């Protein structure tokens, strides 16, 4: 309502007092502002009218009164505004007809022709004078062999006097505009040097006319062909005011012709301006009617706004209850009671939801944190929940495998699940072997029926634990006990057997001859050799069963590894040994003999794996290699020994059990002893597939030793003042 009159006044000022024409930029900008105002206000009014019509169709209170008041205000503003706009359009049209009459057009054209004739006459005379004087000077120069500047000046004065119409000033200049000779009444202080552009035009042979109306002069510049780099520069006195009026007359005629051409557009633009005034008044009146109608129906408007807030979720919305006992007051009181009741009910629902959500988060947190795998199934045996441990142990995906049947996702669990589905027991348990990612693992699986609060079955719960290490530890303990018994039961008789065989050999060797003596020597030798082999086997069992406690001290682990590499450099069945060991000392508290034995054994195993692969028949271009790398951090030291040999079997967890080997000649005690040595030092030993040494090449085995740094070594690092990342 405020912006409309402001725009109307601005349009009037630009069009009237400021004298802006219909083609002016200012008028177009303010008309653009008027147009934007029309669109915005019309959009608001249409939106409001649409709301009112919708409310009227819905028979809401106050809608009929609002429409009636709006129509009255619009009608009052519409009739006079349309009349004024029509009258203004007729007035503008009549005024423009007077401006573009034949008499005005004739006067304008005649004045322009007279001014142009005056200008053309002076220009024609000056061109003739300049050419006549230039011809005079050229003839005299051709008749004379040599002519000085003084003689040129006399000729210029003589020629200037011979011009019938008279020349005010005459100069001979060079190509730079410098005066060479001056004519009669040609003074230096009156000299106006021509521009370089005018000199260039004159050099082409043209007569250049220079207009200088402020000082009432018309000058001509022409080249003297008989001279070298000389130009005749003369001026003539003219009426500058008349010739200045000629330019103004041209501009006026041009403007007049443009206005005559755009007369229809001007009438349209002025009509548009008046139409804009009418729209401003109409729209302002309609908006005023809407505002007034809204003031009359304000209680209903407040109720509608409060209802909108309630719909958006704000149950604190209240309306001011009107005084009295009519429908509006009753409606306000009922609305306030309704919002109070809704708020109480929502608070109870929110509290219940919060408690449920808290329980769900606690449930998810517990299941995600436990190390055991948990899978939830629906009544049809489809997966609807998988915790983090289950995704890691079985390589499942909570999104991909959701709603997937257990028999398809984990086929190893299918037999146990079908046994539970028979309904004989509520719980089923079994140890299941599962192969994932090239590893064979032992899982202790327990399945149970899940029931709702009423006791009806609604699904199943599958819980499982990785017992691979536990089974391996149990087997190791059993083998240790067996080894102690074997060492005890077998080692004692070995010495008497060996001594008896040697005694038989000495006693009967003297009394036997020939073939009997040879047979006696051979048979007793077999007994002694087999006894020694049994003693060696018993000694290996003894070492495995009674591994001595490590004699720990601070040692340079890097030097120990380098020594082991040096010893095994040429004992790997033709394989190349590549090592990456730090050159600086790596101080670790350990038993040097035991760790050296463990590293040497792993390097030896890598070489034997390559030998087995070569016996099997490698691919073309096979290059046997063993790679040893040592990585040092402030907390631990990692030694990785990789080969491109025959690789690991599927059930690689059993490789740490005694007498389990992949080689025909192996005893199966090497890896268990190494693992026991590493564990005695608080470290870990793991076997996995080695990365391919070249793209697409065969993958061997990777043994990884992780040893913790002893406190003494860490204390020495701190005493030397090294940063945590600088490990020596």
For each residue, the residues with C-beta under 8 A, 3 or more apart:
1: 4 5 284 287 288 291
2: 5 6
3: 6 7 37
4: 1 7 8 37 41 280 281 283 284
5: 1 2 8 9 280 284
6: 2 3 9 10
7: 3 4 10 11 30 33 34 37 280
8: 4 5 11 12 276 277 280
9: 5 6 12 13
10: 6 7 13 14 30 33
11: 7 8 14 15 27 30 31 34 273 276 277
12: 8 9 15 16
13: 9 10 16 17 18
14: 10 11 18 20 24 26 27 30
15: 11 12 18 20 27 273
16: 12 13 19
17: 13
18: 13 14 15 26
19: 16
20: 14 15 24 26 27
21: 24 27 259 266
22: 27 262 265 266 269 270
23: 27 258 262
24: 14 20 21 27 28
25: 28 29
26: 14 18 20 29 30
27: 11 14 15 20 21 22 23 24 30 31 269
28: 24 25 31 32
29: 25 26 32 33
30: 7 10 11 14 26 27 33 34
31: 11 27 28 34 35 269 272 273 276
32: 28 29 35 36
33: 7 10 29 30 36 37
34: 7 11 30 31 37 38 276 280
35: 31 32 38 39 276
36: 32 33 39 40
37: 3 4 7 33 34 40 41 280
38: 34 35 41 42 276 279 280 283
39: 35 36 42 43
40: 36 37 43 44
41: 4 37 38 44 45 283 284 287
42: 38 39 45 46 283
43: 39 40 46 47
44: 40 41 47 48 287
45: 41 42 48 49 283 286 287 290
46: 42 43 49 50
47: 43 44 50 51
48: 44 45 51 52 290
49: 45 46 52 53 70
50: 46 47 53 54
51: 47 48 54 55
52: 48 49 55 56 63 66 67 70
53: 49 50 56 57 67
54: 50 51 57 58
55: 51 52 58 60 62 63 66
56: 52 53 59 60 63 64 67
57: 53 54
58: 54 55 63
59: 56 63
60: 55 56 63 300
61: 297 300 327 328
62: 55 65 66 293 296 297 300 301
63: 52 55 56 58 59 60 66 67 297
64: 56 67 68
65: 62 68 69 293 296 297
66: 52 55 62 63 69 70 290 293 294 296 297
67: 52 53 56 63 64 70 71 293
68: 64 65 71 72
69: 65 66 72 73 289 292 293 296
70: 49 52 66 67 73 74 286 289 290 293
71: 67 68 74 75 289
72: 68 69 75 76 289
73: 69 70 76 77 285 286 288 289 292
74: 70 71 77 78 282 285 286 289
75: 71 72 78 79
76: 72 73 79 285
77: 73 74 80 81 281 282 284 285 286
78: 74 75 81 82 282 285
79: 75 76 82 83
80: 77 83 84
81: 77 78 84 85 277 278 281 282
82: 78 79 85 86 278
83: 79 80 86 87
84: 80 81 87 88 274 277 278
85: 81 82 88 89 271 274 275 277 278
86: 82 83 89 90
87: 83 84 90 91
88: 84 85 91 92 270 271 274
89: 85 86 92 93 267 270 271 274
90: 86 87 93 94
91: 87 88 94 95
92: 88 89 95 96 267 270 271
93: 89 90 96 97 267
94: 90 91 97 98
95: 91 92 98 99
96: 92 93 99 100 263 266 267
97: 93 94 100 101
98: 94 95 101
99: 95 96 104 259
100: 96 97 104 105 259 260 263
101: 97 98 104 105
102: 105 106
103: 106 107
104: 99 100 101 107 108
105: 100 101 102 108 109 256 260
106: 102 103 109 110
107: 103 104 110 111
108: 104 105 111 112 252 253 256
109: 105 106 112 113 253
110: 106 107 113 114
111: 107 108 114 115 249
112: 108 109 115 116 246 249 250 253
113: 109 110 116 117
114: 110 111 117 118
115: 111 112 118 119 242 243 245 246 249
116: 112 113 119 120 246
117: 113 114 120 121
118: 114 115 121 122 239 242 243 246
119: 115 116 122 123 243 246
120: 116 117 123 124
121: 117 118 124 125
122: 118 119 125 126 218 236 238
123: 119 120 126 127 209 218
124: 120 121 127 128
125: 121 122 128 129 165 236
126: 122 123 129 130 209 218 219 220 234 236
127: 123 124 130 131 207 209 220
128: 124 125 131 132
129: 125 126 132 133 163 165 167 220 234 236
130: 126 127 133 134 207 220 221 222 232 234
131: 127 128 134 135 207 222
132: 128 129 135 136 163
133: 129 130 136 137 156 159 160 163 167 170 232 234
134: 130 131 137 138 222 223 224 232
135: 131 132 138 139
136: 132 133 139 140 155 159 162
137: 133 134 140 141 152 155 156 159 172 224 226 227 232
138: 134 135 141 142 224 225 226 227
139: 135 136 142 143 226
140: 136 137 143 144 147 155
141: 137 138 144 147 224 226 227
142: 138 139 226
143: 139 140
144: 140 141 147 151
145:
146:
147: 140 141 144 151 152 155
148: 151 152
149: 152 153 180 181
150: 153 154
151: 144 147 148 154 155
152: 137 147 148 149 155 156 172 180 181
153: 149 150 156 157 172 181 182 183
154: 150 151 157 158
155: 136 137 140 147 151 152 158 159
156: 133 137 152 153 159 160 170 172 181 182 183
157: 153 154 160 161 183 184
158: 154 155 161 162
159: 133 136 137 155 156 162 163 170 183
160: 133 156 157 163 167 170 183 184 234
161: 157 158 184
162: 136 158 159
163: 129 132 133 159 160 166 167
164:
165: 125 129 236
166: 163 236
167: 129 133 160 163 170 183 234 235 236
168: 185 217 234 235 236 237
169: 183 185 186 187 190 191 234 235
170: 133 156 159 160 167 182 183 184 186 232 233 234 235
171: 179 180 181 182 183 186 191 232 233 234
172: 137 152 153 156 179 180 181 224 227 230 231 232 233
173: 176 177 178 179 180 194 230 231 233
174: 177 178 180 229 230 231
175: 199 203 229 231
176: 173
177: 173 174 193 194 196 199
178: 173 174
179: 171 172 173 182 188 191
180: 149 152 171 172 173 174 230
181: 149 152 153 156 171 172
182: 153 156 170 171 179 186 187 188
183: 153 156 157 159 160 167 169 170 171 186 234
184: 157 160 161 170
185: 168 169
186: 169 170 171 182 183 190 191
187: 169 182 190 191
188: 179 182 191
189:
190: 169 186 187
191: 169 171 179 186 187 188
192: 212 217 219 235
193: 177
194: 173 177 198 199 202 208 210 219 221 233
195: 198 199
196: 177 199 200
197: 200 201
198: 194 195 201 202 208 210 221
199: 175 177 194 195 196 202 203 221 231
200: 196 197 203 204
201: 197 198 204 206 208 221
202: 194 198 199 205 206 207 208 221 222 223 231
203: 175 199 200 223
204: 200 201
205: 202 223
206: 201 202
207: 127 130 131 202 220 221 222
208: 194 198 201 202 220 221 222
209: 123 126 127 218 219 220
210: 194 198 218 219 220 221
211: 218 243
212: 192 215 216 217 218 219 240
213: 216 240 241 243 244
214: 240
215: 212 240
216: 212 213 237 238 239 240 241
217: 168 192 212 235 236 237 238 240
218: 122 123 126 209 210 211 212 235 236 238
219: 126 192 194 209 210 212 233 234 235 236
220: 126 127 129 130 207 208 209 210 232 233 234 235 236
221: 130 194 198 199 201 202 207 208 210 231 232 233
222: 130 131 134 202 207 208 231 232
223: 134 202 203 205 230 231 232
224: 134 137 138 141 172 227 230 231 232
225: 138
226: 137 138 139 141 142
227: 137 138 141 172 224 230
228:
229: 174 175
230: 172 173 174 180 223 224 227
231: 172 173 174 175 199 202 221 222 223 224
232: 130 133 134 137 170 171 172 220 221 222 223 224
233: 170 171 172 173 194 219 220 221
234: 126 129 130 133 160 167 168 169 170 171 183 219 220
235: 167 168 169 170 192 217 218 219 220
236: 122 125 126 129 165 166 167 168 217 218 219 220
237: 168 216 217
238: 122 216 217 218 242 243
239: 118 216 242 243
240: 212 213 214 215 216 217 243 244
241: 213 216 244 245
242: 115 118 238 239 245 246
243: 115 118 119 211 213 238 239 240 246 247
244: 213 240 241 247 248
245: 115 241 242 248 249
246: 112 115 116 118 119 242 243 249 250
247: 243 244 250 251
248: 244 245 251 252
249: 111 112 115 245 246 252 253
250: 112 246 247 253 254
251: 247 248 254 255
252: 108 248 249 255 256
253: 108 109 112 249 250 256 257
254: 250 251 257 258
255: 251 252 258 259
256: 105 108 252 253 259 260
257: 253 254 260 261
258: 23 254 255 261 262
259: 21 99 100 255 256 262 263 266
260: 100 105 256 257 263
261: 257 258
262: 22 23 258 259 265 266
263: 96 100 259 260 266 267
264: 267 268
265: 22 262 268 269
266: 21 22 96 259 262 263 269 270
267: 89 92 93 96 263 264 270 271
268: 264 265 271 272
269: 22 27 31 265 266 272 273
270: 22 88 89 92 266 267 273 274
271: 85 88 89 92 267 268 274 275
272: 31 268 269 275 276
273: 11 15 31 269 270 276 277
274: 84 85 88 89 270 271 277 278
275: 85 271 272 278 279
276: 8 11 31 34 35 38 272 273 279 280
277: 8 11 81 84 85 273 274 280 281
278: 81 82 84 85 274 275 281 282
279: 38 275 276 282 283
280: 4 5 7 8 34 37 38 276 277 283 284
281: 4 77 81 277 278 284 285
282: 74 77 78 81 278 279 285 286
283: 4 38 41 42 45 279 280 286 287
284: 1 4 5 41 77 280 281 287 288
285: 73 74 76 77 78 281 282 288 289
286: 45 70 73 74 77 282 283 289 290
287: 1 41 44 45 283 284 290 291
288: 1 73 284 285 291 292
289: 69 70 71 72 73 74 285 286 292 293
290: 45 48 66 70 286 287 293 294
291: 1 287 288 294 295
292: 69 73 288 289 295 296
293: 62 65 66 67 69 70 289 290 296 297
294: 66 290 291 297 298 301
295: 291 292 298
296: 62 65 66 69 292 293
297: 61 62 63 65 66 293 294 300 301
298: 294 295 301 302
299: 302 303 319 320 322 328 332
300: 60 61 62 297 303 304 328
301: 62 294 297 298 304 305
302: 298 299 305 306 319 320
303: 299 300 306 307 319 328 331 332 335
304: 300 301 307 308
305: 301 302 308 309
306: 302 303 309 310 317 318 319 335 339
307: 303 304 310 311 317 335
308: 304 305 311 312
309: 305 306 312 314 317
310: 306 307 313 314 315 317 339 342
311: 307 308
312: 308 309
313: 310
314: 309 310 317
315: 310 339 342 343 346
316: 339 343
317: 306 307 309 310 314 339
318: 306 336 339
319: 299 302 303 306 332 335 336
320: 299 302 332
321: 329 332 333 336
322: 299 326 328 329 332
323: 329
324: 328 329
325: 329 330
326: 322 329 330
327: 61 330 331
328: 61 299 300 303 322 324 331 332
329: 321 322 323 324 325 326 332 333
330: 325 326 327 333 334
331: 303 327 328 334 335
332: 299 303 319 320 321 322 328 329 335 336
333: 321 329 330 336 337
334: 330 331 337 338
335: 303 306 307 319 331 332 338 339
336: 318 319 321 332 333 339 340
337: 333 334 340 341
338: 334 335 341 342
339: 306 310 315 316 317 318 335 336 342 343
340: 336 337 343 344
341: 337 338 344 345
342: 310 315 338 339 345 346
343: 315 316 339 340 346 347
344: 340 341 347 348
345: 341 342 348 349
346: 315 342 343 349 350
347: 343 344 350 351
348: 344 345 351 352
349: 345 346 352 353
350: 346 347 353 354
351: 347 348 354 355
352: 348 349 355 356
353: 349 350 356 357
354: 350 351 357 358
355: 351 352 358 359
356: 352 353 359 360
357: 353 354 360 361
358: 354 355 361 362
359: 355 356 362 363
360: 356 357 363 364
361: 357 358 364 365
362: 358 359 365 366
363: 359 360 366 367
364: 360 361 367 368
365: 361 362 368 369
366: 362 363 369 370
367: 363 364 370 374 385 387
368: 364 365 387 388
369: 365 366
370: 366 367 374 387 389
371: 389 465
372: 389 463 464 465
373: 387 389 390 392 393 394 443 462 463 464 465 466
374: 367 370 385 386 387 389 390 461 462 463
375: 383 385 386 387 390 396 406 410 461 462 463
376: 383 384 385 386 450 459 460 461 462
377: 381 382 383 384 406 450 459 460 461 462
378: 381 382 384 458 459
379: 457 458 459
380: 405
381: 377 378 405 406 407 417 421 460
382: 377 378 403 404 405 406
383: 375 376 377 386 396 401 402 403 404 405 406 409
384: 376 377 378 402 403 459
385: 367 374 375 376
386: 374 375 376 383 390 391 396 398 401 402
387: 367 368 370 373 374 375 390 391
388: 368 391 392
389: 370 371 372 373 374 392 393
390: 373 374 375 386 387 393 394 396 464
391: 386 387 388 394 395 396 397 398
392: 373 388 389 395
393: 373 389 390 434 436 441 443 464 466
394: 373 390 391 409 410 434 436
395: 391 392 436 437
396: 375 383 386 390 391 400 401 409 410
397: 391 400 401
398: 386 391 401 402
399: 402
400: 396 397 404
401: 383 386 396 397 398 404 409
402: 383 384 386 398 399
403: 382 383 384
404: 382 383 400 401 408 409
405: 380 381 382 383 408 409
406: 375 377 381 382 383 409 410 413 414 417 462
407: 381 410 411 413 414 417
408: 404 405 411
409: 383 394 396 401 404 405 406
410: 375 394 396 406 407 413 414 434
411: 407 408 414
412: 432 433 434
413: 406 407 410 416 417 432 445 447 462
414: 406 407 410 411 417 418
415: 418 419
416: 413 419 420 428 430 432 445 447
417: 381 406 407 413 414 420 421 428 447 460 462
418: 414 415 421 422
419: 415 416 422 424 425 428
420: 416 417 425 427 428 447 448 449 460
421: 381 417 418
422: 418 419
423:
424: 419
425: 419 420 428
426: 448 449
427: 420 446 447 448 449
428: 416 417 419 420 425 446 447 448
429: 444 445 446 447
430: 416 445
431: 442 443 444 445 467
432: 412 413 416 442 443 444 445 464
433: 412 440 441 442 443
434: 393 394 410 412 440 441 442 443
435: 438 439 440 441 650
436: 393 394 395 439 441
437: 395
438: 435 648 650 689
439: 435 436 650 652 653
440: 433 434 435 650 651 652 653
441: 393 433 434 435 436 466 468 653
442: 431 432 433 434 466 467 468 471 653
443: 373 393 431 432 433 434 464 465 466 467
444: 429 431 432 464 465 467
445: 413 416 429 430 431 432 462 463 464
446: 427 428 429 462 463 464
447: 413 416 417 420 427 428 429 460 461 462 463
448: 420 426 427 428 460 461 463
449: 420 426 427 457 459 460
450: 376 377 457 458 459 460 461
451: 454 455 456 457 458
452: 455 456 458
453:
454: 451
455: 451 452
456: 451 452
457: 379 449 450 451
458: 378 379 450 451 452
459: 376 377 378 379 384 449 450
460: 376 377 381 417 420 447 448 449 450
461: 374 375 376 377 447 448 450
462: 373 374 375 376 377 406 413 417 445 446 447
463: 372 373 374 375 445 446 447 448
464: 372 373 390 393 432 443 444 445 446
465: 371 372 373 443 444
466: 373 393 441 442 443 469
467: 431 442 443 444 470 471
468: 441 442 471 472 653
469: 466 472 473 653
470: 467 473 474
471: 442 467 468 474 475 653
472: 468 469 475 476 653 654 656 657
473: 469 470 476 477
474: 470 471 477 478
475: 471 472 478 479 654 657
476: 472 473 479 480 656 657 658 672 676
477: 473 474 480 481
478: 474 475 481 482
479: 475 476 482 483 544 657 658 659 672
480: 476 477 483 484 544 545
481: 477 478 484 485 545
482: 478 479 485 486
483: 479 480 486 487 541 542 544 545 658
484: 480 481 487 488 541 545 546
485: 481 482 488 489
486: 482 483 489 490 538 541
487: 483 484 490 491 538 541 542 545
488: 484 485 491 492
489: 485 486 492
490: 486 487 493 494 534 538
491: 487 488 494 535 538 542
492: 488 489 495
493: 490 496 497
494: 490 491 497 498 531 534 535 538
495: 492 498 499
496: 493 499 500
497: 493 494 500 501 527 531
498: 494 495 501 502 527 528 531 532
499: 495 496 502 503
500: 496 497 503 504
501: 497 498 504 505 524 527 528 531
502: 498 499 505 506 524 528
503: 499 500 506 507
504: 500 501 507 508 520 524
505: 501 502 508 509 520 521 524
506: 502 503 509 510
507: 503 504 510 511
508: 504 505 511 512 520
509: 505 506 512 517 520 521
510: 506 507
511: 507 508
512: 508 509 516 517 520
513: 516 517
514: 517 518
515: 518 519
516: 512 513 519 520
517: 509 512 513 514 520 521
518: 514 515 521 522
519: 515 516 522 523
520: 504 505 508 509 512 516 517 523 524
521: 505 509 517 518 524 525
522: 518 519 525 526
523: 519 520 526 527
524: 501 502 504 505 520 521 527 528
525: 521 522 528 529
526: 522 523 529 530
527: 497 498 501 523 524 530 531
528: 498 501 502 524 525 531 532
529: 525 526 532 533
530: 526 527 533 534
531: 494 497 498 501 527 528 534 535
532: 498 528 529 535 536
533: 529 530 536 537
534: 490 494 530 531 537 538
535: 491 494 531 532 538 539
536: 532 533 539 540
537: 533 534 540 541 667
538: 486 487 490 491 494 534 535 541 542
539: 535 536 542 543
540: 536 537 543 544 667 669
541: 483 484 486 487 537 538 544 545 669
542: 483 487 491 538 539 545 546
543: 539 540 546 547 673
544: 479 480 483 540 541 547 658 669 672 673 676
545: 480 481 483 484 487 541 542
546: 484 542 543
547: 543 544 673 676 677 680
548: 551
549: 680
550: 590 591 594 677 680 681
551: 548 591 593
552: 589 590 591 681 710
553: 589 590 591 592
554: 587 588 589 710 712 713 716
555: 559 560 587 588 589 590 592 595
556: 559 560 585 586 587
557: 560 561 586 587 588 590 595 630 637 707
558: 561 562 581 582 583 584 585 586 630
559: 555 556 562 563 585
560: 555 556 557 563 564 592 595 596 599
561: 557 558 564 565 579 581 599 628 630 639
562: 558 559 565 566 579 581
563: 559 560 566 567 596
564: 560 561 567 568 596 599 600 603
565: 561 562 568 569 577 579 581 603 628
566: 562 563 569
567: 563 564 571 600
568: 564 565 571 572 577 600 603 604 607
569: 565 566 572 577
570:
571: 567 568 604 607
572: 568 569 575 576 577 603 604 606 607 610 624 626
573: 607 608 610 611 614 624
574: 610 614 624
575: 572 606 607 610 624 625 626 643
576: 572 623 624 625 626
577: 565 568 569 572 603 625 626 628
578: 625 626 627 628
579: 561 562 565 627 628 629
580: 627 628 629 630
581: 558 561 562 565 628 629 630
582: 558 586 630 632
583: 558
584: 558 728
585: 556 558 559 728
586: 556 557 558 582 630 632 637 727 728
587: 554 555 556 557 712 713 716 728
588: 554 555 557 637 707 709 710 713
589: 552 553 554 555 710 711 712 713
590: 550 552 553 555 557 594 595 681 707 710
591: 550 551 552 553 594 595 681
592: 553 555 560 595 596
593: 551 596 597
594: 550 590 591 597 598 677 680 681
595: 555 557 560 590 591 592 598 599 677 681 707
596: 560 563 564 592 593 599 600
597: 593 594 600 601 673 674 677
598: 594 595 601 602 673 674 677 678 705
599: 560 561 564 595 596 602 603 639 641 705
600: 564 567 568 596 597 603 604
601: 597 598 604 605 670 671 673 674
602: 598 599 605 606 641 674 703 705
603: 564 565 568 572 577 599 600 606 607 626 628 641
604: 568 571 572 600 601 607 608 670
605: 601 602 608 609 670 671 703
606: 572 575 602 603 609 610 626 641 642 643 645 700 701 703
607: 568 571 572 573 575 603 604 610 611 626 643
608: 573 604 605 611 612 645 663 666
609: 605 606 612 613 643 645 646 647 700 701
610: 572 573 574 575 606 607 613 614 624 626 643 644 645 646 700
611: 573 607 608 614 615 645
612: 608 609 615 616 645 646 662 663
613: 609 610 616 618 624 644 645 646 647 698 700
614: 573 574 610 611 617 618 622 624
615: 611 612
616: 612 613 646
617: 614
618: 613 614 622 624 698
619: 622 698
620:
621:
622: 614 618 619 644 698
623: 576 644 693
624: 572 573 574 575 576 610 613 614 618 643 644 645
625: 575 576 577 578 643 644 693
626: 572 575 576 577 578 603 606 607 610 641 642 643
627: 578 579 580 640 641 642 643 693
628: 561 565 577 578 579 580 581 603 639 640 641 642
629: 579 580 581 639 640 642
630: 557 558 561 580 581 582 586 637 638 639 640
631: 637 638 639 640
632: 582 586 637 638 727
633: 636 637 638 727
634: 709 714 717 724 725 727
635: 708 709
636: 633 683 706 707 708 709
637: 557 586 588 630 631 632 633 706 707 709
638: 630 631 632 633 704 705 706 707
639: 561 599 628 629 630 631 704 705 707
640: 627 628 629 630 631 702 703 704 705
641: 599 602 603 606 626 627 628 702 703 704 705
642: 606 626 627 628 629 690 691 700 701 702 703
643: 575 606 607 609 610 624 625 626 627 690 700 701
644: 610 613 622 623 624 625 690 692 693 697 698 699 700
645: 606 608 609 610 611 612 613 624 700 701
646: 609 610 612 613 616 662 700
647: 609 613 689 698 699 700 701
648: 438 652 655 687 688 689 701
649: 652 655 662
650: 435 438 439 440
651: 440 654
652: 439 440 648 649 655 687 688
653: 439 440 441 442 468 469 471 472 656
654: 472 475 651 657 660
655: 648 649 652 660 661 662 671 687
656: 472 476 653 660 671 672 675 685
657: 472 475 476 479 654 660 668 672
658: 476 479 483 544 668 669 672
659: 479 667 668 669
660: 654 655 656 657 668
661: 655 666 667 668
662: 612 646 649 655 666
663: 608 612 666
664:
665:
666: 608 661 662 663 670
667: 537 540 659 661 670
668: 657 658 659 660 661 671 672
669: 540 541 544 658 659 672 673
670: 601 604 605 666 667 673 674
671: 601 605 655 656 668 674 675
672: 476 479 544 656 657 658 668 669 675 676
673: 543 544 547 597 598 601 669 670 676 677
674: 597 598 601 602 670 671 677 678 685
675: 656 671 672 678 679 685
676: 476 544 547 672 673 679 680
677: 547 550 594 595 597 598 673 674 680 681
678: 598 674 675 681 683 684 685 705 707
679: 675 676 682 683 684 685
680: 547 549 550 594 676 677
681: 550 552 590 591 594 595 677 678 707 708
682: 679 707 708
683: 636 678 679 705 706 707 708
684: 678 679 705 706
685: 656 674 675 678 679 703 704 705 706
686: 703 704 706
687: 648 652 655 701 702 703 704
688: 648 652 701 702 704
689: 438 647 648 699 700 701 702
690: 642 643 644 693 699 700 701 702
691: 642 699 702
692: 644 695 696 697 698 699
693: 623 625 627 644 690 697
694: 697
695: 692
696: 692
697: 644 692 693 694
698: 613 618 619 622 644 647 692
699: 644 647 689 690 691 692
700: 606 609 610 613 642 643 644 645 646 647 689 690
701: 606 609 642 643 645 647 648 687 688 689 690
702: 640 641 642 687 688 689 690 691
703: 602 605 606 640 641 642 685 686 687
704: 638 639 640 641 685 686 687 688
705: 598 599 602 638 639 640 641 678 683 684 685
706: 636 637 638 683 684 685 686
707: 557 588 590 595 636 637 638 639 678 681 682 683
708: 635 636 681 682 683
709: 588 634 635 636 637 713 714
710: 552 554 588 589 590 713 714
711: 589 714 715
712: 554 587 589 715 716
713: 554 587 588 589 709 710 716 717
714: 634 709 710 711 717 718
715: 711 712 718 719
716: 554 587 712 713 719 720
717: 634 713 714 720 722 726 727 728
718: 714 715 721 722
719: 715 716
720: 716 717 728
721: 718
722: 717 718 726 727 728
723: 726
724: 634
725: 634
726: 717 722 723
727: 586 632 633 634 717 722
728: 584 585 586 587 717 720 722
